[in-house]
Amino acid sequence: MKILFSTGSLFYLPIKDIFSIAKEAGFEGCDLLIDQNFNDDCYIDTVIECLDVLPVYSIHAPFLKIKAWGNNLYALMRAIDVAKRLKVQVVNFHPPSWYNMEINFFKWFKKVKDFQKELECEQSLFLTIENMPLIGKTLMLAPYVLNNFEDLIAFGMERNLYFTFDTTHLGTFESDLVAAFLKFLKTERLKNVHVSDYAQFKSHLFIGRGELPIVKLLNTMRRLGYDEMVTLEVGPHELPRTREWLVRILSYELSFLKLQLGKA
């Protein structure tokens, strides 16, 4: 098992600073979010330099428009190319969003019979799809295709996809967190778990600031021998701004995860 830090949690900092902070806090690697910085073709060289600080074990394909990367499909393909260049084994992506009118992406998405083969991932990496949240407050909307995680699992099993399980996204449904995890685990295709808390329409909270049974989930993962990746993915608003306190709070969170996962 590898416990990773999501670079998206500190997206506003230079990437080298993010890797340095994650290493100082004790993380084993990073989950690299493809963001607007990749509009600069030279940015990949900076990321490669960061590999001397910490390895990247997972790449999160862009979920916001990157002008230089084109539409959703080309962005996903380029994320896969980056993963191959960095020798990363997992690329994660979101299903199409009807709310954002991702019509062409959806048309392609529903036609694919074998994602690993179609996107040339068979020999080198695992392509994972992530369960997505409801959005809104007074009226909760399901903005994504396959918003129901059981439908997502069925689709992924049929079309040769692997899975990333996100706790805060599941929390928006008020479903049983552990029961949902067990269904993903049963597929034997679960490659990453994004961990953060959720409460009262607030997502990606620091663990313990929400209402999810995170301790029960982590203990279940330990008891059942889950040995793939676990990624701390909290919102930037949950973290302090100074480097000293960033390292302190992330070290604390990592120690908590290690304790509950049996890695302490």
N, C-alpha and C positions, 0 to 999 in steps of 0.2 A: 504493500500500500504506500502511495505517495500522497503527502498532504501539500497542496499547492496554494498559491496566492493568486487571485485574479488581478491582472494589471488594470482592469476596468475600475477597480475600487479606488484607484488613485490616478485616474486618467489625465488629470490636470497637471500632473508632474512630468518632468522629462523621464523618458523610459529608463535611462540608466539609473536615475534616482529610485525609481520603483523597484528595480531589481536589487539594488543595493540595500534598500530598506527591508525587502522581503528576506534577503539573506541574513541581515543582522538580526531580524526577528526569529530566524531559525527555520524558515520554510525550506522544503526540499527542492522546490522548483516553482515555475510560474505557469499559469493558464493565460496565454497571450490573447488579448482582445484586439482584433483588427479594427482600428479606428481611423479618424480623419488624418492622422499623421501619415498614413500610407498613401495619401495623395502624392507625396514626395517619393519618387522612385528610389532615391538614395536612402530612404529611411530604413530599408531592410538591412543595409550595411550597419547601421547603428544597432539594430536588434541583434545582428550576428555578434557584434562586440559584447552585448549583454550576456551571451551564452558563456562567456568566461567567468561571469559572476554566479549565475544559476542556470540550470537547464530549463528549456521549455518542454513540457510533456503534453500539453493540449493547446490547440488553437481554436478560438471562437471566431467563426466567420462573421463579417460585419452585419449588423442589423440596422445600421443607419447608412444612408446613401454616401458612398465614396465616389466622387465625381470621376476620378481617374480610373475607377474599376468597373464602370458600366452598370448594367442591371444586376438583379439578384443572382441570376444563374452564373453570369461571368464573375461576379464577386466571389461566389462560392468556389468556382473553378480556380480562381487566382489564390484563394485561401488554401486550397489543396496544394497548389504549386509551391506556396510558401512553406507549407508543412513538409513537403518532400525535400525542399532545399535545406530546411533546418533539421531534417530527420526526426520529425515529430510524428507520433503514432496515432494521434486522435485529432480529428477536426469536427467541431460541433456547429450545428446551424439551427435556425428557427424555421418552423413550417411557414408557408405563405400566410400573409395577413390580408383578409378581406377588408378590414378596417382601413388599411393603407393602400387598398386597391392594387394589390400585387397580382394582377390578373394573368399576365404572361408567365410569371413564375409559377403560378398555380396550374396553368395549362400544361407546362412542362412537368411539374411535380407529379400530377396525377397519371401521366403517361408512363413514367419510369417503372420498369418491371424489376430491375436489379440495380440499386444505387451504387453498390460497390463496383460493379462492372461498368456501368454507364459512365462513372466519373473516374475510372481507372485507379481505384483504391485497393484493388484485390491483393496486391503483393506487398504493399508498404504501410497502409494505415487503415484505421477504422473511422468510418463516417458516422457520427452520432447525431440524432435529432433530439431536441429538448422539449419537455412538456412545458406548456405556456400558461400564463395566468388569465384570469378574468380581469377586466379593467372597469373603473368607475366607482362611484360611491352609492348614490341613491339607487341607480340602476346598473347592475353588474352585467357587462357585455362580454361575450366570448368572441374576441376579435381575430382569432386565428383558425385556420383549418385544423381539424383534429384537436380542438381544444380539450376534449375529454381524453384523459390520459389512457384509458383503456382502448379507445379507438386508435390512439397514436401507437400503442403497443402492437395492436393487431396489424396496422398498416406497416409498421417497421418490420415485423416478423415476416410478413408476406413479401416485402420488397427489399429484403436484405439490408436493413439499416441496423445500427447499434443505437444505444440510448445514453443520454445524460439526464439525470433526475435532479430537478431543482426544487428545493424545499419550500422556498417562499412562494413560488408559482403555484405549487400544490395547495399552499395555505389559503390562497384566495378562494378556493372552492369549499373550504371548511370540511374537507374530507379527512379520513384517517390517514395521517402521514405515514405511519409504519406499515399499514396494510398496503398503501400505494407503493412504497419502496419494495415490499416483498413481491409484488406483481412484476415490477421491473427486474428484480433480482432473479426471479424464476425463469426469465427468458434466457439467462446466461449470456446476455448481450449488454449488460450495464457496464459502462466504462468510466463514468465520472458522476460524482454527486456534488452539486453546488449547494453549499450550506450557508444559510442565513435565516433569520427569524422573520415572523410576520404577525401583525396585529392591527385591527381597526383600519383597514385600507392602506396600511403602511408596509411597504415591501423592503426586502434586503436590509433588515435591521440587524444590529449587533446581537449575537446570541445571548439570550436572556432578557432582551428588551421587548420580546413579543410573547406570543401565546403557544407557539408550537412545541410539541414534546421532543425537543432536540436531543436531550439526554437519552431518552428511551430509544430514539432512532439510532444514535451512535452506538449505544450498548447492543442493540440488535445487530447492527452491522458487524460489530466485533464478535459476537457470539456465533454468527452464521458464517464467519470467515470471509467477509467481503474484502478483497485484496487489490482492488483497482484504485483509481484516483478519487481523492476528496479535495474539493476546492472551496476555500473561504471566499465568498463573493458577497461582500457587504457594500452598501451604498456609500459614496464619498461623504455624504452628510453625516454618517455614523462615526466618522473617524476624526481625530484631532488634526490640527494643521501643522504643528511643529514636528520636526523630525524626531526629536527626543521622545515625545509622547506617542508618535506613530509607532516607533519601535517598541515602546513599553506596552501599548495596548494590543498590538499585534502579537507580541511575545506571549502575553497573557492568554489571548484567544487561542493561539497555537498550543499552549500548554494544556488548556482545557480540552481541546480536540484530541490531543495525544492521550490524555488521561482516560477519556471516555472510549477511545478506540483501542486502548490497550497497547499504545506505543510509547507510553511514558517511561 
